[in-house]
Amino acid sequence: MKLESRPITENPMHIKRASTEKLREIFGKYATQQINGEPYMTSADFVRSFLGQSYNEESIKLIAGIADTSKDGLISFAEFQAFEGLLCTPDALYKTAFQLFDRNGNGSVTYSEFVDVFKKTDLHAKIPFKLDGPFIQLYFGKDRQRVINYVEFSQFLHDFHEECAMEAFRLKDTSGSGFISALDFQDIMVNVKKHLLTSEVRDNLIAVTEGHRVSFPYFMAFNSLLNNMELIKRIYLNATSGNRAEPITKDELLHSAQTMSQITPLEIDILFQLTGVIHQSGRIVYNDLSNIAPEHYIKNITHRLAEIKAVESPADRSFLIQMLESTYRFTLGSVAGAVGATAVYPIDLVKTRMQNQRTGSFIGEVAYRNSWDCCKKVIRHEGFLGLYRGLVPQLMGVAPEKAIKLTVNDFVRDKLTDKQGNIPRWGEVLAGACAGGSQVIFTNPLEIVKIRLQVAGEIAGGAKVRALSVVRELGLFGLYKGARACLLRDVPFSAIYFPMYAHTKAAFADEEGYNHPLTLLAAGAIAGIPAASLVTPADVIKTRLQVVARSGQTTYSGVMDAARKIMAEEGPRAFWKGTVARVFRSSPQFGVTLVTYELLQRMLYVDFGGSRPAGSDVAKAKVDVARVNPDHIGGYQAALPMLNGIETKFGLSLPRFGAPAAVKRQAS
């Protein structure tokens, strides 16, 4: 029963139930039967039309029977709504599986009901399990007349899953030696335990055994390891104090395992054998564990507005695809930059006016006592819109500015990231520095026009200054006045900011590495504090070079000249003017920009075969856009993941047909 499922943003127990009115509207849309004036769904209506899944007729009846608690072959609205509520419960997976086997709907499972369903699964076709053997007798009794309630059945499913693996081993071990060949091991894993295998593990099943025979303890430890990968991740994080990028040795992981769990030394050995044949490394990092961990039936999910698969695999990435990927990032970065700039523009205006304020011997030269005083006076004398003076050219320039910065940072990080998804610290700093340097070509003309518009309002009764007149006055080369200071500010800012953001975001991620939008915003804001404050001296020099000095004010010929004169006339404190305003502007601006950028990549997802923003969702989450149905609201958001979980958790798959024409039409 292999279902492609979209990821879910929240744990099922936190999914909010849909309203009765909306559910009734959706139910009426798919119900094709009318009895005494009441609408009903048939099994095909529910499985093929509503869930959008294609199975053979027997499988359709079984799946529809999960919701059809009356077992009359029709699903009423009350049953439809009840199943939606069940899908919102924390143990929805086990309850869904239980109702699949509870063919009579009496709240228990008999031996005959279990056999009836199990014989229809693909697993039974591959492994002729002894349905009258000792394991079955332990649960259903020697005469197989005992019935199992829900809580007992949940334990039965868990144990049955492992018993199937042991039964497969016994069938392959015809001589009773306790060993099977490497090929038999591969055959069992691919046919019986395929839901535990990622592509990396599946492709290296023979390599990990080195072609040798596989013992029963090794076989059990191998399966136990894959079943417990989430626990292994916690053990790794315990050993590294939460650092997902720190490589650790076998001894370090083994020590952590013994202090917090019952993971065996053999399982640790197998883990390092697996990562060794895949990456040829004696140490492991968190990404290694993510790459070999089985896919969960429930994912951290982003509701996507669009999803496009540009390439089938990373091997198909051509130069054109890479260019399209950069264009895609540039476009999203433009939108994110505009959103971030607009959110904090008033703070930026106050910061600029504070930095341009000179202290000296001229009476009345100090216009503002502090940033708050500046803000109040701007509103009083220029109106609230005065806080947005110069916003239009800012938005015209901030789009390419922030877009080129984000795109170049992502591009350089991609090039410096190894196959395991790790990038060295120097690589993070270099990527950030390249991003800061590349943006100056857009930043400098934008900054000089914006600053002159921002300070124009300080001159009472002065002629109105427009952006076009500033551009004409400065000319092409004049637009790059202060470019050295701009580089001096932007290169170290980005070199500090992007590595800080990446590590802060990782620290805020949950155990699966997923970042909630609020943690993205917090990471972006926190990373902006040291980055913005430490480069304030360069920002002061840049501002002084780019504004027009008024009569009697000191003029500057370059970066060093400005630095010397500011130090001589105003002292070292002048270099930190506007630090608070700059931090309050840059920190939230980049927080808003980065969270917008990453959320846009989640919602408008295009798979170019390259890297994705860390923490956007579980890397191996499978999504089939054709099956993302907007009518799957409330608990029904989890319907397909739950059905998928019956296979990925319990190994029980039901036979399918190709998608019928009606399903394809509805999906499109």
C-alpha positions in Angstrom: 0.0 0.0 0.0 2.6 2.5 -1.1 1.2 5.9 -0.8 2.9 9.1 -1.7 2.1 11.6 1.1 2.6 15.2 1.6 4.5 16.3 4.7 2.5 17.7 7.6 3.5 20.8 9.6 2.4 19.4 12.9 2.1 16.3 14.8 -1.3 14.6 14.2 -2.3 15.2 17.8 -2.0 18.9 17.1 -4.0 18.9 13.9 -7.1 21.0 14.4 -10.4 19.5 13.5 -12.3 20.8 10.5 -15.6 22.5 10.9 -18.8 20.4 10.5 -20.1 22.8 7.8 -16.9 22.5 5.7 -16.7 18.7 6.1 -20.4 18.4 5.1 -19.7 20.5 2.0 -16.8 18.3 1.0 -18.6 15.1 1.8 -21.5 16.2 -0.5 -19.0 16.8 -3.3 -17.8 13.2 -3.4 -20.9 11.3 -2.2 -22.7 9.6 -5.2 -25.4 7.6 -3.4 -28.7 8.9 -2.0 -30.7 6.8 0.5 -33.9 8.4 1.9 -32.6 11.8 0.9 -29.3 11.3 2.7 -26.0 11.3 0.8 -23.5 8.4 1.2 -20.1 7.6 -0.2 -19.4 4.3 -1.8 -16.0 2.6 -1.2 -14.8 3.8 -4.6 -16.0 7.4 -3.8 -13.9 7.4 -0.6 -10.8 5.7 -1.8 -10.5 6.6 -5.5 -12.3 10.0 -5.6 -11.7 11.5 -2.2 -8.4 10.0 -1.2 -7.3 9.8 -4.9 -5.7 6.3 -4.5 -5.9 3.4 -7.0 -6.3 -0.1 -5.7 -7.9 -3.3 -6.8 -11.5 -3.9 -5.8 -10.6 -6.0 -2.7 -8.2 -3.4 -1.4 -10.7 -0.6 -1.9 -13.2 -2.4 0.3 -10.6 -3.0 3.0 -9.5 0.7 3.1 -13.0 2.1 2.9 -13.9 -0.3 5.7 -11.6 1.7 8.0 -14.1 4.6 7.9 -17.2 2.4 7.3 -17.7 1.4 10.9 -21.2 0.0 10.2 -19.7 -2.3 7.6 -22.6 -1.9 5.2 -20.5 -0.9 2.2 -21.5 2.8 2.5 -20.0 5.7 4.4 -22.4 8.2 6.0 -21.5 11.7 6.9 -21.4 10.8 10.5 -18.8 8.1 9.8 -16.9 10.4 7.5 -16.7 13.0 10.3 -15.8 10.4 12.9 -12.8 9.2 10.9 -11.7 12.8 10.5 -11.7 13.0 14.3 -9.8 9.8 14.7 -7.0 11.1 12.4 -6.5 13.9 14.9 -5.7 11.6 17.8 -2.1 11.0 18.9 -2.3 7.2 18.2 -4.1 7.6 14.9 -1.7 5.2 13.1 -2.5 2.3 15.4 -6.2 3.1 15.5 -6.3 3.2 11.7 -4.5 -0.1 11.4 -6.9 -1.6 14.0 -10.0 -0.5 12.1 -8.5 -2.0 8.9 -8.4 -5.4 10.6 -11.6 -5.1 12.6 -13.8 -6.3 9.7 -16.9 -6.6 11.9 -16.6 -3.3 13.6 -17.2 -4.8 17.0 -14.0 -3.3 18.7 -11.9 -6.5 18.5 -9.9 -8.5 16.0 -10.3 -12.3 15.7 -7.9 -14.7 14.1 -10.0 -15.1 11.0 -10.2 -11.3 10.6 -6.5 -11.0 10.8 -5.9 -13.8 8.4 -8.5 -12.5 5.9 -6.7 -9.1 5.7 -3.1 -10.4 5.9 -3.6 -12.9 3.0 -4.4 -9.9 0.8 -1.1 -8.1 1.5 2.0 -8.2 -0.7 4.0 -9.4 2.4 2.0 -12.6 2.5 2.8 -13.2 -1.2 6.5 -12.9 -0.5 6.8 -14.7 2.8 4.5 -17.7 3.4 4.1 -16.9 7.1 3.0 -19.8 9.4 -0.4 -18.6 10.4 -0.8 -21.6 12.7 2.6 -21.3 14.2 3.6 -20.7 17.9 3.7 -16.9 17.5 0.1 -16.7 16.4 -0.9 -19.1 19.1 0.6 -16.8 21.8 -1.8 -14.1 20.8 -4.9 -15.9 19.6 -4.6 -19.0 21.7 -3.9 -22.6 20.8 -7.3 -23.0 19.3 -7.1 -19.5 17.8 -10.4 -18.5 19.3 -9.2 -15.7 21.5 -10.1 -12.1 20.4 -7.7 -9.2 20.7 -8.7 -5.7 21.8 -7.2 -2.5 20.5 -4.3 -2.1 22.9 -3.3 -5.8 22.6 -3.6 -5.6 18.8 -1.2 -2.6 18.8 1.4 -4.7 20.5 0.7 -7.7 18.2 1.3 -5.6 15.1 4.7 -4.4 16.5 5.8 -8.0 17.4 4.4 -9.5 14.2 6.5 -7.1 12.2 9.6 -8.5 13.7 8.4 -12.1 13.6 8.0 -11.8 9.8 11.7 -10.9 9.5 12.7 -13.9 11.6 10.5 -16.2 9.6 12.1 -15.0 6.4 15.5 -15.7 7.8 14.4 -19.3 8.8 13.1 -19.9 5.3 16.5 -18.9 3.8 18.5 -20.8 6.4 17.6 -24.2 5.0 20.5 -26.0 6.8 19.8 -24.5 10.2 23.3 -23.1 10.5 22.3 -19.7 11.8 23.7 -18.1 8.6 22.4 -16.9 5.3 24.2 -15.7 2.2 24.7 -12.1 1.4 22.4 -12.4 -1.6 19.7 -14.0 0.6 20.1 -11.1 3.1 19.7 -8.6 0.3 16.6 -10.5 -1.0 14.9 -10.4 2.4 15.7 -6.7 3.0 14.5 -5.7 -0.5 11.3 -7.8 -0.5 10.3 -7.9 3.1 11.9 -4.8 4.7 12.0 -2.4 1.8 10.1 0.2 3.9 13.2 0.4 6.1 15.6 1.1 3.2 16.7 4.4 1.8 18.3 4.3 -1.6 21.8 4.6 0.0 21.2 1.6 2.2 19.5 -0.5 -0.5 22.4 0.1 -2.9 25.0 -1.0 -0.4 23.4 -4.1 1.2 26.0 -6.4 -0.4 28.9 -4.0 0.2 28.1 -3.7 3.9 28.5 -7.5 4.4 31.6 -7.5 2.2 30.0 -10.5 0.4 30.3 -12.7 3.6 27.6 -14.8 5.1 25.2 -13.0 7.4 24.6 -14.4 10.9 21.2 -14.3 12.7 22.5 -11.8 15.3 23.9 -9.5 12.6 20.5 -9.8 10.7 18.5 -8.9 13.8 20.9 -6.0 14.8 20.7 -4.6 11.2 16.9 -4.5 11.4 16.9 -3.2 14.9 19.3 -0.4 13.9 17.1 0.8 11.1 14.0 0.6 13.4 15.8 2.7 16.0 17.4 5.4 13.9 15.4 8.2 15.6 16.9 7.0 18.9 20.4 6.9 17.3 19.9 10.5 16.3 19.2 11.4 19.9 22.3 9.5 21.0 24.4 11.4 18.5 23.0 14.8 19.7 23.7 13.8 23.3 27.3 13.0 22.3 27.7 16.3 20.5 25.7 18.5 22.9 23.3 19.3 20.1 25.8 20.1 17.4 24.7 18.5 14.1 27.9 19.2 12.2 30.4 17.7 14.7 32.0 14.4 13.4 32.2 11.7 16.1 33.9 8.4 16.4 32.5 4.9 17.0 33.8 5.0 20.6 32.2 8.4 21.3 28.8 7.2 20.0 29.1 3.9 21.8 29.8 5.7 25.1 26.8 8.0 24.6 24.6 5.0 23.7 25.5 3.1 26.9 24.6 6.1 29.0 21.1 6.6 27.6 19.8 3.5 25.9 20.1 -0.2 25.1 21.6 0.2 21.6 24.1 -2.7 21.3 27.8 -2.5 20.2 26.9 -4.7 17.2 24.3 -2.1 16.1 26.9 0.6 16.4 29.4 -1.5 14.4 26.8 -1.9 11.6 26.1 1.8 11.6 29.7 2.7 11.0 30.0 -0.1 8.4 27.0 1.5 6.6 28.3 5.0 6.7 31.8 3.8 5.8 30.7 2.1 2.6 28.5 5.1 1.6 30.9 7.9 2.5 34.3 6.2 3.2 34.7 8.1 6.5 35.7 6.8 10.0 33.4 9.4 11.6 29.8 10.3 11.3 27.7 13.5 11.4 24.0 14.0 11.8 23.4 14.1 8.0 24.8 10.5 7.8 22.0 9.4 10.1 19.4 11.3 8.2 20.5 9.7 4.9 20.1 6.1 6.2 17.1 6.6 8.5 13.8 5.1 7.2 11.2 7.6 6.1 8.6 8.4 8.7 4.9 8.0 7.9 4.4 11.5 9.4 6.5 14.4 8.3 7.0 18.0 9.3 5.0 19.5 6.6 4.9 22.7 4.6 1.6 23.4 2.8 2.9 24.1 -0.6 1.3 26.4 -3.2 3.3 24.8 -6.0 5.8 22.0 -6.4 7.9 21.4 -9.5 10.4 18.6 -10.1 13.0 20.1 -12.5 15.2 17.0 -12.6 14.7 13.3 -11.7 18.0 13.1 -9.8 21.0 15.2 -8.9 22.9 13.5 -11.7 20.7 15.2 -14.2 21.8 18.7 -13.1 23.0 20.5 -16.2 24.5 24.0 -16.4 21.1 25.3 -17.6 19.4 23.8 -14.5 21.9 25.4 -12.2 21.3 28.7 -13.9 17.6 28.3 -13.5 18.1 27.4 -9.8 20.1 30.7 -9.3 17.3 32.6 -11.1 14.7 31.0 -8.9 16.6 31.9 -5.7 17.2 35.4 -7.1 13.5 36.0 -7.6 12.5 34.7 -4.2 15.3 36.7 -2.6 14.0 39.9 -4.3 10.6 39.4 -2.8 12.1 38.6 0.6 14.4 41.6 0.5 11.5 43.9 -0.3 9.4 42.6 2.6 12.3 42.8 5.1 13.3 46.4 4.0 9.7 47.7 4.2 9.3 46.2 7.7 12.2 48.2 9.2 12.6 51.2 6.9 11.6 53.8 9.6 14.4 52.5 11.9 16.8 52.8 9.0 15.9 56.4 8.4 16.5 57.3 12.1 19.8 55.4 12.0 21.0 57.4 8.9 20.0 60.8 10.4 21.7 59.9 13.7 24.9 58.9 11.9 25.0 62.1 9.8 24.6 64.3 12.8 27.8 66.1 13.5 29.1 67.3 16.9 31.3 70.3 17.0 31.5 74.0 17.8 28.4 75.1 15.7 25.5 76.2 17.9 22.3 74.3 17.3 24.1 71.8 15.1 22.8 68.8 17.2 19.2 68.3 16.0 18.5 65.0 17.9 19.3 63.9 21.4 18.9 60.2 20.6 17.2 57.8 18.2 13.8 58.1 19.9 14.0 61.9 19.9 14.8 61.8 16.2 11.8 59.5 15.5 9.4 61.9 17.3 10.8 65.0 15.5 10.5 63.4 12.1 6.8 62.5 12.7 6.1 66.0 14.2 7.7 68.0 11.3 7.4 65.7 8.3 4.4 63.5 9.2 4.3 59.8 9.6 5.1 59.2 5.9 8.4 61.1 6.6 9.6 57.9 8.2 9.3 56.3 4.7 11.2 59.1 2.8 13.3 57.4 0.2 11.5 54.0 0.4 10.7 53.7 -3.3 14.3 53.8 -4.5 15.2 51.5 -1.6 12.7 48.9 -2.8 13.9 49.3 -6.4 17.4 48.5 -5.2 16.9 46.2 -2.3 15.4 43.5 -4.5 18.6 42.9 -6.5 20.7 43.7 -3.4 19.2 41.1 -1.1 18.6 38.7 -3.9 22.2 38.7 -5.1 23.4 38.4 -1.5 21.2 35.4 -0.8 21.8 33.8 -4.1 25.6 34.1 -4.0 25.7 32.8 -0.4 23.7 29.8 -1.4 25.7 29.2 -4.5 29.1 29.3 -2.8 27.8 27.2 0.1 26.6 24.6 -2.4 30.0 24.5 -4.1 31.8 24.1 -0.8 29.5 21.5 0.7 30.6 17.9 0.6 28.5 14.9 -0.3 27.5 14.4 3.3 25.9 17.9 3.4 28.7 19.4 5.5 30.5 22.6 5.0 33.6 23.7 6.9 33.5 26.9 9.0 35.9 28.7 6.7 33.6 27.8 3.8 30.7 29.4 5.6 32.7 32.5 6.2 33.9 32.6 2.6 30.4 32.2 1.3 29.1 35.0 3.4 32.1 37.3 2.4 31.4 36.6 -1.3 27.8 37.4 -0.8 28.6 40.7 0.9 31.1 41.7 -1.7 28.8 40.9 -4.6 26.0 43.0 -3.4 27.9 46.3 -3.4 27.4 46.7 -7.1 23.7 47.2 -6.3 24.1 48.5 -2.8 26.2 51.6 -3.3 24.1 53.5 -5.8 21.0 52.6 -3.8 22.5 53.7 -0.5 23.8 57.0 -1.7 20.4 58.0 -3.3 18.5 56.7 -0.2 20.7 58.6 2.2 20.5 61.9 0.4 16.7 61.6 0.4 16.6 60.6 4.0 18.6 63.6 5.2 16.9 66.0 2.8 14.0 66.5 5.2 16.3 67.9 7.9 16.6 71.2 6.1 13.5 73.2 6.8 12.0 74.9 3.8 14.6 73.4 1.5 13.9 72.4 -2.1 12.3 69.0 -2.5 14.8 66.4 -3.5 13.9 63.6 -5.9 15.7 60.4 -6.6 16.1 61.2 -10.3 17.7 64.6 -9.6 20.2 62.9 -7.2 21.2 60.4 -9.9 21.7 63.1 -12.5 23.7 65.2 -10.1 26.0 62.3 -9.1 26.5 60.6 -12.5 27.6 57.0 -13.0 30.9 57.2 -11.1 29.4 59.4 -8.4 26.9 56.7 -7.6 29.8 54.6 -6.4 31.2 57.2 -4.0 32.0 55.5 -0.8 32.1 52.0 -2.4 35.3 51.1 -0.4 33.5 51.9 2.8 30.5 49.9 1.5 32.8 46.9 1.0 34.4 47.5 4.3 30.9 47.2 5.9 29.1 44.6 3.8 31.9 41.9 3.5 32.5 41.4 7.2 28.7 41.8 7.9 27.8 38.9 5.7 30.9 36.9 6.7 29.6 37.1 10.3 25.9 37.0 9.6 25.4 33.9 7.4 27.5 31.4 9.5 25.9 32.8 12.7 22.4 32.4 11.2 23.1 28.8 10.0 24.4 27.7 13.4 21.7 29.5 15.3 19.0 28.0 13.1 20.4 24.5 13.6 20.4 25.1 17.4 16.8 26.0 17.3 15.7 23.1 15.1 13.8 20.2 16.6 15.0 16.6 16.9 14.2 16.0 13.2 16.2 19.1 12.2 12.9 21.0 11.3 12.6 24.7 11.9 9.3 26.4 12.7 8.9 29.8 11.1 9.3 31.5 14.5 12.7 29.8 15.0 13.8 31.0 11.6 12.8 34.6 12.5 14.5 34.3 15.9 17.7 32.9 14.3 17.8 35.7 11.7 17.3 38.4 14.3 19.9 37.0 16.7 22.5 36.6 14.0 22.0 40.2 13.0 23.0 41.6 16.4 26.8 40.9 16.3 27.0 41.4 12.6 25.3 44.8 12.6 27.0 46.2 15.7 30.5 45.1 14.8 30.5 46.8 11.4 29.0 50.1 12.6 32.3 52.1 12.3 32.4 51.2 8.6 28.8 52.2 8.2 29.4 55.6 9.8 32.3 56.3 7.5 30.2 55.2 4.5 27.4 57.5 5.5 29.7 60.5 6.0 31.2 60.0 2.5 27.9 59.7 0.8 25.9 62.6 2.2 26.4 66.2 1.0 28.2 68.2 3.6 26.4 71.4 4.6 28.1 74.8 4.9 30.8 74.7 7.6 30.8 70.9 7.9 34.0 68.8 7.4 34.4 67.2 4.0 36.1 63.9 3.4 38.2 62.7 0.5 38.2 58.9 1.2 37.9 56.2 3.8 41.2 56.8 5.7 40.7 60.6 5.5 37.2 60.3 7.0 38.4 57.9 9.7 41.2 60.3 10.8 39.0 63.4 10.8 36.2 61.8 12.7 38.6 60.5 15.3 40.3 63.9 15.6 37.1 66.0 15.7 34.6 63.8 17.5 36.6 61.0 19.2 36.2 57.2 19.0 32.6 57.3 20.2 31.5 58.9 16.9 32.3 55.6 15.1 29.5 53.9 17.1 26.8 56.5 16.4 23.5 54.9 15.5 24.7 51.4 16.7 21.4 50.8 18.5 19.3 52.0 15.6 21.4 49.9 13.2 21.0 46.8 15.3 17.3 47.4 15.7 17.1 47.9 11.9 19.4 45.2 10.6 18.6 42.5 13.1 14.8 42.3 12.5 15.2 43.2 8.8 17.4 40.1 8.1 15.2 38.1 10.4 12.1 39.0 8.3 14.1 38.6 5.0 15.4 35.2 5.8 12.2 33.8 7.2 10.4 35.1 4.1 13.0 33.7 1.8 12.9 30.2 3.3 9.1 30.1 3.6 8.9 31.1 -0.1 11.2 28.2 -0.9 9.0 25.9 1.1 5.7 27.0 -0.4 6.9 27.5 -4.0 9.2 24.4 -4.0 11.2 23.6 -7.1 13.5 20.6 -7.0 16.6 21.4 -9.0 18.5 18.4 -7.7 20.7 20.6 -5.5 20.7 21.5 -1.9 17.8 22.8 0.0 17.6 25.2 3.0 18.4 23.2 6.1 15.4 22.8 8.4 12.7 23.3 5.8 11.4 19.8 6.3 12.6 16.3 6.5 14.9 15.8 3.5 13.3 12.6 2.3 9.7 13.6 2.6 7.9 12.4 -0.5 5.3 14.6 -2.0 3.1 13.9 -5.0 1.5 17.1 -6.2 -1.1 15.2 -8.2 -2.4 13.8 -4.9 -2.4 16.9 -2.9 -6.1 17.5 -2.5 -7.3 20.8 -1.1 -10.4 19.0 0.2 -8.1 17.1 2.7 -8.8 19.4 5.6 -8.6 18.9 9.3 -7.7 15.3 10.2 -7.8 14.3 6.6 -4.5 16.1 6.1 -3.1 13.0 7.8 -5.2 10.4 5.9 -2.6 9.5 3.3 0.4 9.6 5.7 -1.5 7.3 8.0 -2.3 4.8 5.3 1.3 5.0 4.2 2.3 4.4 7.7 0.6 1.0 7.8 3.2 0.0 5.3 6.2 1.9 6.5 5.6 1.1 10.1 4.2 -2.4 9.9 5.3 -3.6 6.4 1.7 -4.3 5.3 1.0 -3.2 1.7 -2.1 -3.8 -0.3 -2.0 -4.4 -4.1 -2.7 -1.5 -6.4 -3.8 -0.9 -9.9 -2.6 1.9 -12.2 -4.4 5.2 -11.7 -7.8 5.1 -13.5 -8.7 7.8 -15.9 -11.2 9.4 -13.5 -8.6 9.7 -10.8 -6.1 11.2 -13.2 -8.7 13.8 -14.4 -9.6 14.7 -10.8 -6.0 15.0 -9.8 -5.1 17.3 -12.7 
